[in-house]
Amino acid sequence: MTISAVRVHFKDDKMWVELSDGRSLGVPLSWFPRLANAAPEQRRDFTISPGGLHWDALDEDISVEGLLAGRGDQTRKPDRAA
């Protein structure tokens, strides 16, 4: 069974994603800097696809698989210790 997002909303500093299997995930916006820095109306301008979420104006794509695995923004380079 493929799990997909069915609803998304934002509250305080979290993004809440309701899934097709009945679960709800709350993830910190700090995981996704583009969303964290966006205006509320920009956050609400998204589309849901079978694989995840997309914000065209913000150039942000978030997969349900990544959310379930606990992954945040994968475009950022990890900090390296000196």
C-alpha angles and dihedrals in degrees: 000000000000114000116215138176116261102175137013130192138162128228124176107315097342139085114218118205120189112206132212091246092060099260124126121209123202113197128179115252087225086076088067111042094187090058093040091055096042126101115253092252090053091052090053093053099085140119128223117222129179090265102040149295131321133194106191096188092048096042089232127146123179122184123214087224090058093048091051089050091051095246123151129191107342095190094074118092114237117252112254123216115237 
